[in-house]
């Protein structure tokens, strides 16, 4: 069973999917906590703005790379 390539590929894909899913949930929890902990309505903490900025920059870079292909 452990000598089959399909098993190891499936195990690796499952582990990677689990890691990304866990990371995604952690980011969403932090985002929700930051929104709930905002001192005044309309004020977003600097750390949350920086996180959103980095996420947007990553999305922009991915789209530019896709267009360059």
PQR file with spaces between the fields and no chain letter, atoms N, CA, C, O and H, PARSE charges and radii, in Angstrom:
ATOM       1  N    UNK     1       0.818   -1.188    0.000 -0.4000 1.5000
ATOM       2  CA   UNK     1       0.000    0.000    0.000 -0.0000 2.0000
ATOM       3  C    UNK     1       0.868    1.260    0.000  0.5500 1.7000
ATOM       4  O    UNK     1       0.586    2.198   -0.746 -0.5500 1.4000
ATOM       5  N    UNK     2       1.913    1.296    0.819 -0.4000 1.5000
ATOM       6  CA   UNK     2       2.747    2.483    0.920 -0.0000 2.0000
ATOM       7  C    UNK     2       3.722    2.600   -0.250  0.5500 1.7000
ATOM       8  O    UNK     2       4.414    3.610   -0.379 -0.5500 1.4000
ATOM       9  H    UNK     2       2.143    0.534    1.425  0.4000 1.0000
ATOM      10  N    UNK     3       3.782    1.590   -1.092 -0.4000 1.5000
ATOM      11  CA   UNK     3       4.684    1.642   -2.233 -0.0000 2.0000
ATOM      12  C    UNK     3       3.995    2.176   -3.480  0.5500 1.7000
ATOM      13  O    UNK     3       4.646    2.391   -4.503 -0.5500 1.4000
ATOM      14  H    UNK     3       3.221    0.769   -0.988  0.4000 1.0000
ATOM      15  N    UNK     4       2.693    2.391   -3.408 -0.4000 1.5000
ATOM      16  CA   UNK     4       1.959    2.902   -4.565 -0.0000 2.0000
ATOM      17  C    UNK     4       2.104    4.422   -4.637  0.5500 1.7000
ATOM      18  O    UNK     4       1.926    5.124   -3.641 -0.5500 1.4000
ATOM      19  H    UNK     4       2.164    2.216   -2.578  0.4000 1.0000
ATOM      20  N    UNK     5       2.422    4.904   -5.805 -0.4000 1.5000
ATOM      21  CA   UNK     5       2.634    6.333   -6.015 -0.0000 2.0000
ATOM      22  C    UNK     5       1.347    7.118   -5.779  0.5500 1.7000
ATOM      23  O    UNK     5       1.387    8.220   -5.231 -0.5500 1.4000
ATOM      24  H    UNK     5       2.567    4.335   -6.614  0.4000 1.0000
ATOM      25  N    UNK     6       0.212    6.564   -6.188 -0.4000 1.5000
ATOM      26  CA   UNK     6      -1.063    7.267   -6.017 -0.0000 2.0000
ATOM      27  C    UNK     6      -1.354    7.567   -4.551  0.5500 1.7000
ATOM      28  O    UNK     6      -1.901    8.620   -4.226 -0.5500 1.4000
ATOM      29  H    UNK     6       0.180    5.669   -6.633  0.4000 1.0000
ATOM      30  N    UNK     7      -0.993    6.651   -3.679 -0.4000 1.5000
ATOM      31  CA   UNK     7      -1.212    6.861   -2.244 -0.0000 2.0000
ATOM      32  C    UNK     7      -0.436    8.074   -1.757  0.5500 1.7000
ATOM      33  O    UNK     7      -0.987    8.927   -1.061 -0.5500 1.4000
ATOM      34  H    UNK     7      -0.548    5.795   -3.943  0.4000 1.0000
ATOM      35  N    UNK     8       0.839    8.159   -2.118 -0.4000 1.5000
ATOM      36  CA   UNK     8       1.681    9.254   -1.649 -0.0000 2.0000
ATOM      37  C    UNK     8       1.254   10.586   -2.260  0.5500 1.7000
ATOM      38  O    UNK     8       1.292   11.622   -1.595 -0.5500 1.4000
ATOM      39  H    UNK     8       1.287    7.466   -2.684  0.4000 1.0000
ATOM      40  N    UNK     9       0.851   10.553   -3.520 -0.4000 1.5000
ATOM      41  CA   UNK     9       0.364   11.777   -4.150 -0.0000 2.0000
ATOM      42  C    UNK     9      -0.913   12.254   -3.457  0.5500 1.7000
ATOM      43  O    UNK     9      -1.059   13.443   -3.170 -0.5500 1.4000
ATOM      44  H    UNK     9       0.820    9.711   -4.060  0.4000 1.0000
ATOM      45  N    UNK    10      -1.821   11.341   -3.193 -0.4000 1.5000
ATOM      46  CA   UNK    10      -3.055   11.689   -2.502 -0.0000 2.0000
ATOM      47  C    UNK    10      -2.796   12.208   -1.106  0.5500 1.7000
ATOM      48  O    UNK    10      -3.441   13.156   -0.657 -0.5500 1.4000
ATOM      49  H    UNK    10      -1.702   10.376   -3.426  0.4000 1.0000
ATOM      50  N    UNK    11      -1.852   11.587   -0.418 -0.4000 1.5000
ATOM      51  CA   UNK    11      -1.502   12.039    0.930 -0.0000 2.0000
ATOM      52  C    UNK    11      -0.922   13.449    0.896  0.5500 1.7000
ATOM      53  O    UNK    11      -1.272   14.288    1.726 -0.5500 1.4000
ATOM      54  H    UNK    11      -1.328   10.818   -0.783  0.4000 1.0000
ATOM      55  N    UNK    12      -0.042   13.708   -0.057 -0.4000 1.5000
ATOM      56  CA   UNK    12       0.567   15.033   -0.172 -0.0000 2.0000
ATOM      57  C    UNK    12      -0.472   16.091   -0.530  0.5500 1.7000
ATOM      58  O    UNK    12      -0.469   17.180    0.046 -0.5500 1.4000
ATOM      59  H    UNK    12       0.242   13.026   -0.732  0.4000 1.0000
ATOM      60  N    UNK    13      -1.355   15.785   -1.467 -0.4000 1.5000
ATOM      61  CA   UNK    13      -2.395   16.735   -1.868 -0.0000 2.0000
ATOM      62  C    UNK    13      -3.325   17.023   -0.692  0.5500 1.7000
ATOM      63  O    UNK    13      -3.706   18.172   -0.469 -0.5500 1.4000
ATOM      64  H    UNK    13      -1.357   14.901   -1.934  0.4000 1.0000
ATOM      65  N    UNK    14      -3.685   16.001    0.048 -0.4000 1.5000
ATOM      66  CA   UNK    14      -4.544   16.186    1.216 -0.0000 2.0000
ATOM      67  C    UNK    14      -3.881   17.034    2.283  0.5500 1.7000
ATOM      68  O    UNK    14      -4.531   17.883    2.894 -0.5500 1.4000
ATOM      69  H    UNK    14      -3.376   15.067   -0.133  0.4000 1.0000
ATOM      70  N    UNK    15      -2.597   16.813    2.515 -0.4000 1.5000
ATOM      71  CA   UNK    15      -1.876   17.594    3.524 -0.0000 2.0000
ATOM      72  C    UNK    15      -1.784   19.059    3.108  0.5500 1.7000
ATOM      73  O    UNK    15      -1.994   19.953    3.928 -0.5500 1.4000
ATOM      74  H    UNK    15      -2.069   16.124    2.018  0.4000 1.0000
ATOM      75  N    UNK    16      -1.472   19.305    1.843 -0.4000 1.5000
ATOM      76  CA   UNK    16      -1.368   20.685    1.354 -0.0000 2.0000
ATOM      77  C    UNK    16      -2.731   21.370    1.429  0.5500 1.7000
ATOM      78  O    UNK    16      -2.820   22.524    1.847 -0.5500 1.4000
ATOM      79  H    UNK    16      -1.301   18.579    1.178  0.4000 1.0000
ATOM      80  N    UNK    17      -3.784   20.675    1.031 -0.4000 1.5000
ATOM      81  CA   UNK    17      -5.126   21.258    1.098 -0.0000 2.0000
ATOM      82  C    UNK    17      -5.510   21.563    2.545  0.5500 1.7000
ATOM      83  O    UNK    17      -6.127   22.593    2.817 -0.5500 1.4000
ATOM      84  H    UNK    17      -3.712   19.737    0.691  0.4000 1.0000
ATOM      85  N    UNK    18      -5.157   20.691    3.459 -0.4000 1.5000
ATOM      86  CA   UNK    18      -5.449   20.915    4.866 -0.0000 2.0000
ATOM      87  C    UNK    18      -4.710   22.122    5.414  0.5500 1.7000
ATOM      88  O    UNK    18      -5.275   22.909    6.174 -0.5500 1.4000
ATOM      89  H    UNK    18      -4.656   19.855    3.238  0.4000 1.0000
ATOM      90  N    UNK    19      -3.454   22.270    5.031 -0.4000 1.5000
ATOM      91  CA   UNK    19      -2.659   23.414    5.494 -0.0000 2.0000
ATOM      92  C    UNK    19      -3.237   24.716    4.973  0.5500 1.7000
ATOM      93  O    UNK    19      -3.389   25.675    5.729 -0.5500 1.4000
ATOM      94  H    UNK    19      -2.996   21.631    4.413  0.4000 1.0000
ATOM      95  N    UNK    20      -3.564   24.758    3.672 -0.4000 1.5000
ATOM      96  CA   UNK    20      -4.126   25.980    3.112 -0.0000 2.0000
ATOM      97  C    UNK    20      -5.498   26.285    3.697  0.5500 1.7000
ATOM      98  O    UNK    20      -5.824   27.447    3.940 -0.5500 1.4000
ATOM      99  H    UNK    20      -3.441   23.979    3.058  0.4000 1.0000
ATOM     100  N    UNK    21      -6.301   25.257    3.922 -0.4000 1.5000
ATOM     101  CA   UNK    21      -7.610   25.465    4.531 -0.0000 2.0000
ATOM     102  C    UNK    21      -7.483   26.009    5.937  0.5500 1.7000
ATOM     103  O    UNK    21      -8.220   26.916    6.324 -0.5500 1.4000
ATOM     104  H    UNK    21      -6.037   24.313    3.725  0.4000 1.0000
ATOM     105  N    UNK    22      -6.557   25.467    6.703 -0.4000 1.5000
ATOM     106  CA   UNK    22      -6.332   25.938    8.072 -0.0000 2.0000
ATOM     107  C    UNK    22      -5.859   27.386    8.066  0.5500 1.7000
ATOM     108  O    UNK    22      -6.322   28.198    8.867 -0.5500 1.4000
ATOM     109  H    UNK    22      -5.958   24.730    6.389  0.4000 1.0000
ATOM     110  N    UNK    23      -4.939   27.708    7.163 -0.4000 1.5000
ATOM     111  CA   UNK    23      -4.421   29.078    7.066 -0.0000 2.0000
ATOM     112  C    UNK    23      -5.533   30.052    6.672  0.5500 1.7000
ATOM     113  O    UNK    23      -5.628   31.150    7.219 -0.5500 1.4000
ATOM     114  H    UNK    23      -4.564   27.048    6.512  0.4000 1.0000
ATOM     115  N    UNK    24      -6.366   29.644    5.726 -0.4000 1.5000
ATOM     116  CA   UNK    24      -7.475   30.476    5.287 -0.0000 2.0000
ATOM     117  C    UNK    24      -8.434   30.752    6.447  0.5500 1.7000
ATOM     118  O    UNK    24      -8.870   31.889    6.630 -0.5500 1.4000
ATOM     119  H    UNK    24      -6.289   28.751    5.282  0.4000 1.0000
ATOM     120  N    UNK    25      -8.760   29.739    7.218 -0.4000 1.5000
ATOM     121  CA   UNK    25      -9.667   29.916    8.350 -0.0000 2.0000
ATOM     122  C    UNK    25      -9.043   30.818    9.412  0.5500 1.7000
ATOM     123  O    UNK    25      -9.743   31.634   10.011 -0.5500 1.4000
ATOM     124  H    UNK    25      -8.406   28.816    7.069  0.4000 1.0000
ATOM     125  N    UNK    26      -7.757   30.686    9.652 -0.4000 1.5000
ATOM     126  CA   UNK    26      -7.089   31.541   10.630 -0.0000 2.0000
ATOM     127  C    UNK    26      -7.127   32.998   10.195  0.5500 1.7000
ATOM     128  O    UNK    26      -7.372   33.881   11.017 -0.5500 1.4000
ATOM     129  H    UNK    26      -7.188   30.023    9.165  0.4000 1.0000
ATOM     130  N    UNK    27      -6.887   33.261    8.916 -0.4000 1.5000
ATOM     131  CA   UNK    27      -6.928   34.626    8.407 -0.0000 2.0000
ATOM     132  C    UNK    27      -8.326   35.217    8.534  0.5500 1.7000
ATOM     133  O    UNK    27      -8.480   36.386    8.887 -0.5500 1.4000
ATOM     134  H    UNK    27      -6.688   32.543    8.249  0.4000 1.0000
ATOM     135  N    UNK    28      -9.340   34.413    8.246 -0.4000 1.5000
ATOM     136  CA   UNK    28     -10.716   34.898    8.350 -0.0000 2.0000
ATOM     137  C    UNK    28     -11.084   35.172    9.806  0.5500 1.7000
ATOM     138  O    UNK    28     -11.777   36.150   10.087 -0.5500 1.4000
ATOM     139  H    UNK    28      -9.215   33.464    7.959  0.4000 1.0000
ATOM     140  N    UNK    29     -10.638   34.336   10.727 -0.4000 1.5000
ATOM     141  CA   UNK    29     -10.896   34.581   12.141 -0.0000 2.0000
ATOM     142  C    UNK    29     -10.237   35.876   12.597  0.5500 1.7000
ATOM     143  O    UNK    29     -10.838   36.651   13.340 -0.5500 1.4000
ATOM     144  H    UNK    29     -10.075   33.542   10.498  0.4000 1.0000
ATOM     145  N    UNK    30      -9.004   36.113   12.155 -0.4000 1.5000
ATOM     146  CA   UNK    30      -8.316   37.354   12.504 -0.0000 2.0000
ATOM     147  C    UNK    30      -9.040   38.559   11.914  0.5500 1.7000
ATOM     148  O    UNK    30      -9.157   39.600   12.562 -0.5500 1.4000
ATOM     149  H    UNK    30      -8.516   35.483   11.551  0.4000 1.0000
ATOM     150  N    UNK    31      -9.519   38.415   10.693 -0.4000 1.5000
ATOM     151  CA   UNK    31     -10.234   39.501   10.045 -0.0000 2.0000
ATOM     152  C    UNK    31     -11.524   39.813   10.800  0.5500 1.7000
ATOM     153  O    UNK    31     -11.843   40.982   11.020 -0.5500 1.4000
ATOM     154  H    UNK    31      -9.424   37.570   10.167  0.4000 1.0000
ATOM     155  N    UNK    32     -12.261   38.789   11.197 -0.4000 1.5000
ATOM     156  CA   UNK    32     -13.496   39.012   11.937 -0.0000 2.0000
ATOM     157  C    UNK    32     -13.213   39.620   13.309  0.5500 1.7000
ATOM     158  O    UNK    32     -13.950   40.495   13.762 -0.5500 1.4000
ATOM     159  H    UNK    32     -12.002   37.840   11.018  0.4000 1.0000
ATOM     160  N    UNK    33     -12.167   39.170   13.965 -0.4000 1.5000
ATOM     161  CA   UNK    33     -11.809   39.723   15.273 -0.0000 2.0000
ATOM     162  C    UNK    33     -11.400   41.185   15.139  0.5500 1.7000
ATOM     163  O    UNK    33     -11.734   42.003   15.996 -0.5500 1.4000
ATOM     164  H    UNK    33     -11.568   38.459   13.597  0.4000 1.0000
ATOM     165  N    UNK    34     -10.686   41.517   14.078 -0.4000 1.5000
ATOM     166  CA   UNK    34     -10.263   42.901   13.865 -0.0000 2.0000
ATOM     167  C    UNK    34     -11.464   43.804   13.597  0.5500 1.7000
ATOM     168  O    UNK    34     -11.501   44.950   14.045 -0.5500 1.4000
ATOM     169  H    UNK    34     -10.414   40.853   13.382  0.4000 1.0000
ATOM     170  N    UNK    35     -12.435   43.286   12.872 -0.4000 1.5000
ATOM     171  CA   UNK    35     -13.625   44.081   12.584 -0.0000 2.0000
ATOM     172  C    UNK    35     -14.461   44.291   13.845  0.5500 1.7000
ATOM     173  O    UNK    35     -15.033   45.364   14.040 -0.5500 1.4000
ATOM     174  H    UNK    35     -12.406   42.355   12.507  0.4000 1.0000
ATOM     175  N    UNK    36     -14.532   43.290   14.683 -0.4000 1.5000
ATOM     176  CA   UNK    36     -15.314   43.400   15.906 -0.0000 2.0000
ATOM     177  C    UNK    36     -14.603   44.255   16.949  0.5500 1.7000
ATOM     178  O    UNK    36     -15.253   44.894   17.776 -0.5500 1.4000
ATOM     179  H    UNK    36     -14.067   42.419   14.525  0.4000 1.0000
ATOM     180  N    UNK    37     -13.286   44.270   16.914 -0.4000 1.5000
ATOM     181  CA   UNK    37     -12.515   45.003   17.910 -0.0000 2.0000
ATOM     182  C    UNK    37     -12.213   46.436   17.486  0.5500 1.7000
ATOM     183  O    UNK    37     -11.508   47.150   18.199 -0.5500 1.4000
ATOM     184  H    UNK    37     -12.758   43.751   16.241  0.4000 1.0000
ATOM     185  N    UNK    38     -12.729   46.867   16.349 -0.4000 1.5000
ATOM     186  CA   UNK    38     -12.480   48.231   15.878 -0.0000 2.0000
ATOM     187  C    UNK    38     -13.051   49.219   16.890  0.5500 1.7000
ATOM     188  O    UNK    38     -14.220   49.115   17.260 -0.5500 1.4000
ATOM     189  H    UNK    38     -13.302   46.287   15.770  0.4000 1.0000
ATOM     190  N    UNK    39     -12.234   50.185   17.344 -0.4000 1.5000
ATOM     191  CA   UNK    39     -12.676   51.099   18.378 -0.0000 2.0000
ATOM     192  C    UNK    39     -13.848   51.989   17.966  0.5500 1.7000
ATOM     193  O    UNK    39     -14.739   52.246   18.775 -0.5500 1.4000
ATOM     194  H    UNK    39     -11.284   50.270   17.043  0.4000 1.0000
ATOM     195  N    UNK    40     -13.859   52.451   16.742 -0.4000 1.5000
ATOM     196  CA   UNK    40     -14.926   53.317   16.263 -0.0000 2.0000
ATOM     197  C    UNK    40     -15.410   52.802   14.920  0.5500 1.7000
ATOM     198  O    UNK    40     -14.652   52.196   14.163 -0.5500 1.4000
ATOM     199  H    UNK    40     -13.136   52.242   16.085  0.4000 1.0000
ATOM     200  N    UNK    41     -16.665   53.046   14.636 -0.4000 1.5000
ATOM     201  CA   UNK    41     -17.214   52.636   13.349 -0.0000 2.0000
ATOM     202  C    UNK    41     -16.475   53.371   12.240  0.5500 1.7000
ATOM     203  O    UNK    41     -16.236   54.574   12.344 -0.5500 1.4000
ATOM     204  H    UNK    41     -17.281   53.538   15.251  0.4000 1.0000
ATOM     205  N    UNK    42     -16.117   52.666   11.194 -0.4000 1.5000
ATOM     206  CA   UNK    42     -15.403   53.276   10.083 -0.0000 2.0000
ATOM     207  C    UNK    42     -13.898   53.289   10.255  0.5500 1.7000
ATOM     208  O    UNK    42     -13.182   53.655    9.323 -0.5500 1.4000
ATOM     209  H    UNK    42     -16.311   51.688   11.109  0.4000 1.0000
ATOM     210  N    UNK    43     -13.400   52.905   11.404 -0.4000 1.5000
ATOM     211  CA   UNK    43     -11.952   52.878   11.648 -0.0000 2.0000
ATOM     212  C    UNK    43     -11.489   51.424   11.607  0.5500 1.7000
ATOM     213  O    UNK    43     -11.974   50.583   12.365 -0.5500 1.4000
ATOM     214  H    UNK    43     -13.982   52.608   12.161  0.4000 1.0000
ATOM     215  N    UNK    44     -10.561   51.149   10.727 -0.4000 1.5000
ATOM     216  CA   UNK    44     -10.002   49.804   10.616 -0.0000 2.0000
ATOM     217  C    UNK    44      -8.584   49.863   11.149  0.5500 1.7000
ATOM     218  O    UNK    44      -7.834   50.776   10.803 -0.5500 1.4000
ATOM     219  H    UNK    44     -10.167   51.832   10.112  0.4000 1.0000
ATOM     220  N    UNK    45      -8.199   48.901   11.989 -0.4000 1.5000
ATOM     221  CA   UNK    45      -6.840   48.912   12.544 -0.0000 2.0000
ATOM     222  C    UNK    45      -5.784   48.843   11.437  0.5500 1.7000
ATOM     223  O    UNK    45      -6.017   48.261   10.377 -0.5500 1.4000
ATOM     224  H    UNK    45      -8.808   48.159   12.270  0.4000 1.0000
ATOM     225  N    UNK    46      -4.643   49.433   11.695 -0.4000 1.5000
ATOM     226  CA   UNK    46      -3.555   49.487   10.721 -0.0000 2.0000
ATOM     227  C    UNK    46      -3.098   48.092   10.306  0.5500 1.7000
ATOM     228  O    UNK    46      -2.819   47.857    9.130 -0.5500 1.4000
ATOM     229  H    UNK    46      -4.453   49.906   12.556  0.4000 1.0000
ATOM     230  N    UNK    47      -3.019   47.170   11.254 -0.4000 1.5000
ATOM     231  CA   UNK    47      -2.581   45.808   10.933 -0.0000 2.0000
ATOM     232  C    UNK    47      -3.531   45.150    9.932  0.5500 1.7000
ATOM     233  O    UNK    47      -3.081   44.439    9.033 -0.5500 1.4000
ATOM     234  H    UNK    47      -3.245   47.361   12.209  0.4000 1.0000
ATOM     235  N    UNK    48      -4.821   45.375   10.075 -0.4000 1.5000
ATOM     236  CA   UNK    48      -5.792   44.808    9.143 -0.0000 2.0000
ATOM     237  C    UNK    48      -5.653   45.442    7.764  0.5500 1.7000
ATOM     238  O    UNK    48      -5.745   44.747    6.752 -0.5500 1.4000
ATOM     239  H    UNK    48      -5.186   45.953   10.805  0.4000 1.0000
ATOM     240  N    UNK    49      -5.433   46.742    7.713 -0.4000 1.5000
ATOM     241  CA   UNK    49      -5.233   47.410    6.425 -0.0000 2.0000
ATOM     242  C    UNK    49      -3.985   46.898    5.718  0.5500 1.7000
ATOM     243  O    UNK    49      -3.997   46.707    4.502 -0.5500 1.4000
ATOM     244  H    UNK    49      -5.358   47.306    8.535  0.4000 1.0000
ATOM     245  N    UNK    50      -2.909   46.675    6.466 -0.4000 1.5000
ATOM     246  CA   UNK    50      -1.679   46.153    5.878 -0.0000 2.0000
ATOM     247  C    UNK    50      -1.886   44.736    5.360  0.5500 1.7000
ATOM     248  O    UNK    50      -1.360   44.386    4.303 -0.5500 1.4000
ATOM     249  H    UNK    50      -2.899   46.830    7.454  0.4000 1.0000
ATOM     250  N    UNK    51      -2.647   43.912    6.087 -0.4000 1.5000
ATOM     251  CA   UNK    51      -2.930   42.547    5.649 -0.0000 2.0000
ATOM     252  C    UNK    51      -3.730   42.570    4.355  0.5500 1.7000
ATOM     253  O    UNK    51      -3.447   41.812    3.427 -0.5500 1.4000
ATOM     254  H    UNK    51      -3.074   44.197    6.945  0.4000 1.0000
ATOM     255  N    UNK    52      -4.737   43.449    4.298 -0.4000 1.5000
ATOM     256  CA   UNK    52      -5.541   43.563    3.088 -0.0000 2.0000
ATOM     257  C    UNK    52      -4.706   44.067    1.917  0.5500 1.7000
ATOM     258  O    UNK    52      -4.876   43.609    0.787 -0.5500 1.4000
ATOM     259  H    UNK    52      -4.967   44.064    5.052  0.4000 1.0000
ATOM     260  N    UNK    53      -3.808   45.007    2.184 -0.4000 1.5000
ATOM     261  CA   UNK    53      -2.938   45.542    1.138 -0.0000 2.0000
ATOM     262  C    UNK    53      -2.053   44.436    0.567  0.5500 1.7000
ATOM     263  O    UNK    53      -1.906   44.323   -0.650 -0.5500 1.4000
ATOM     264  H    UNK    53      -3.670   45.379    3.101  0.4000 1.0000
ATOM     265  N    UNK    54      -1.465   43.624    1.441 -0.4000 1.5000
ATOM     266  CA   UNK    54      -0.609   42.532    0.979 -0.0000 2.0000
ATOM     267  C    UNK    54      -1.410   41.520    0.174  0.5500 1.7000
ATOM     268  O    UNK    54      -0.925   41.008   -0.836 -0.5500 1.4000
ATOM     269  H    UNK    54      -1.584   43.716    2.430  0.4000 1.0000
ATOM     270  N    UNK    55      -2.626   41.229    0.609 -0.4000 1.5000
ATOM     271  CA   UNK    55      -3.474   40.285   -0.107 -0.0000 2.0000
ATOM     272  C    UNK    55      -3.810   40.826   -1.496  0.5500 1.7000
ATOM     273  O    UNK    55      -3.776   40.084   -2.478 -0.5500 1.4000
ATOM     274  H    UNK    55      -3.020   41.645    1.429  0.4000 1.0000
ATOM     275  N    UNK    56      -4.134   42.120   -1.579 -0.4000 1.5000
ATOM     276  CA   UNK    56      -4.432   42.724   -2.875 -0.0000 2.0000
ATOM     277  C    UNK    56      -3.205   42.746   -3.781  0.5500 1.7000
ATOM     278  O    UNK    56      -3.317   42.494   -4.981 -0.5500 1.4000
ATOM     279  H    UNK    56      -4.162   42.723   -0.781  0.4000 1.0000
ATOM     280  N    UNK    57      -2.038   43.045   -3.219 -0.4000 1.5000
ATOM     281  CA   UNK    57      -0.815   43.048   -4.016 -0.0000 2.0000
ATOM     282  C    UNK    57      -0.521   41.656   -4.559  0.5500 1.7000
ATOM     283  O    UNK    57      -0.068   41.520   -5.695 -0.5500 1.4000
ATOM     284  H    UNK    57      -1.947   43.250   -2.244  0.4000 1.0000
ATOM     285  N    UNK    58      -0.773   40.623   -3.765 -0.4000 1.5000
ATOM     286  CA   UNK    58      -0.577   39.248   -4.230 -0.0000 2.0000
ATOM     287  C    UNK    58      -1.536   38.919   -5.372  0.5500 1.7000
ATOM     288  O    UNK    58      -1.153   38.277   -6.350 -0.5500 1.4000
ATOM     289  H    UNK    58      -1.141   40.733   -2.842  0.4000 1.0000
ATOM     290  N    UNK    59      -2.782   39.364   -5.241 -0.4000 1.5000
ATOM     291  CA   UNK    59      -3.774   39.108   -6.282 -0.0000 2.0000
ATOM     292  C    UNK    59      -3.405   39.845   -7.568  0.5500 1.7000
ATOM     293  O    UNK    59      -3.554   39.299   -8.661 -0.5500 1.4000
ATOM     294  H    UNK    59      -3.094   39.886   -4.448  0.4000 1.0000
ATOM     295  N    UNK    60      -2.927   41.076   -7.442 -0.4000 1.5000
ATOM     296  CA   UNK    60      -2.512   41.854   -8.614 -0.0000 2.0000
ATOM     297  C    UNK    60      -1.331   41.182   -9.301  0.5500 1.7000
ATOM     298  O    UNK    60      -1.311   41.067  -10.526 -0.5500 1.4000
ATOM     299  H    UNK    60      -2.806   41.519   -6.553  0.4000 1.0000
ATOM     300  N    UNK    61      -0.350   40.741   -8.527 -0.4000 1.5000
ATOM     301  CA   UNK    61       0.817   40.077   -9.104 -0.0000 2.0000
ATOM     302  C    UNK    61       0.418   38.795   -9.818  0.5500 1.7000
ATOM     303  O    UNK    61       0.961   38.485  -10.878 -0.5500 1.4000
ATOM     304  H    UNK    61      -0.366   40.836   -7.532  0.4000 1.0000
ATOM     305  N    UNK    62      -0.525   38.044   -9.252 -0.4000 1.5000
ATOM     306  CA   UNK    62      -0.968   36.800   -9.884 -0.0000 2.0000
ATOM     307  C    UNK    62      -1.667   37.096  -11.209  0.5500 1.7000
ATOM     308  O    UNK    62      -1.454   36.382  -12.188 -0.5500 1.4000
ATOM     309  H    UNK    62      -0.966   38.295   -8.391  0.4000 1.0000
ATOM     310  N    UNK    63      -2.494   38.135  -11.254 -0.4000 1.5000
ATOM     311  CA   UNK    63      -3.176   38.481  -12.496 -0.0000 2.0000
ATOM     312  C    UNK    63      -2.201   39.002  -13.545  0.5500 1.7000
ATOM     313  O    UNK    63      -2.349   38.698  -14.729 -0.5500 1.4000
ATOM     314  H    UNK    63      -2.667   38.715  -10.458  0.4000 1.0000
ATOM     315  N    UNK    64      -1.211   39.782  -13.128 -0.4000 1.5000
ATOM     316  CA   UNK    64      -0.219   40.272  -14.077 -0.0000 2.0000
ATOM     317  C    UNK    64       0.604   39.123  -14.636  0.5500 1.7000
ATOM     318  O    UNK    64       0.945   39.124  -15.819 -0.5500 1.4000
ATOM     319  H    UNK    64      -1.091   40.030  -12.166  0.4000 1.0000
ATOM     320  N    UNK    65       0.927   38.147  -13.804 -0.4000 1.5000
ATOM     321  CA   UNK    65       1.680   36.990  -14.266 -0.0000 2.0000
ATOM     322  C    UNK    65       0.844   36.167  -15.250  0.5500 1.7000
ATOM     323  O    UNK    65       1.368   35.640  -16.232 -0.5500 1.4000
ATOM     324  H    UNK    65       0.650   38.146  -12.843  0.4000 1.0000
ATOM     325  N    UNK    66      -0.455   36.064  -14.977 -0.4000 1.5000
ATOM     326  CA   UNK    66      -1.337   35.303  -15.874 -0.0000 2.0000
ATOM     327  C    UNK    66      -1.473   36.010  -17.224  0.5500 1.7000
ATOM     328  O    UNK    66      -1.565   35.350  -18.260 -0.5500 1.4000
ATOM     329  H    UNK    66      -0.880   36.492  -14.180  0.4000 1.0000
ATOM     330  N    UNK    67      -1.487   37.325  -17.222 -0.4000 1.5000
ATOM     331  CA   UNK    67      -1.596   38.068  -18.468 -0.0000 2.0000
ATOM     332  C    UNK    67      -0.311   38.018  -19.260  0.5500 1.7000
ATOM     333  O    UNK    67      -0.338   38.078  -20.489 -0.5500 1.4000
ATOM     334  H    UNK    67      -1.412   37.861  -16.381  0.4000 1.0000
ATOM     335  N    UNK    68       0.822   37.906  -18.571 -0.4000 1.5000
ATOM     336  CA   UNK    68       2.125   37.879  -19.253 -0.0000 2.0000
ATOM     337  C    UNK    68       2.338   36.559  -19.989  0.5500 1.7000
ATOM     338  O    UNK    68       3.144   36.486  -20.916 -0.5500 1.4000
ATOM     339  H    UNK    68       0.843   37.857  -17.572  0.4000 1.0000
ATOM     340  N    UNK    69       1.624   35.529  -19.583 -0.4000 1.5000
ATOM     341  CA   UNK    69       1.815   34.206  -20.210 -0.0000 2.0000
ATOM     342  C    UNK    69       1.237   34.144  -21.573  0.5500 1.7000
ATOM     343  O    UNK    69       1.314   33.105  -22.229 -0.5500 1.4000
ATOM     344  H    UNK    69       0.969   35.589  -18.830  0.4000 1.0000
